[in-house]
């Protein structure tokens, strides 16, 4: 019986921890997606000066 009571007490704390972890994972995923979009956009955009990296052979 004591284990059962202990389990009930811990479940609230574990639920809070799981909720915080889930929120942190969602925030991290959003941040990584935003970074990936920025990197993809910068790779597709031409250089700002237009002549950088151009070779006339």
Secondary structure, 3 states (H helix, E strand, C coil): CHHHHHHHHHHHHHHHHHHHHHHHHHHHHHHHHHHHHHHHHHHHCCCCCCCCCCCCC
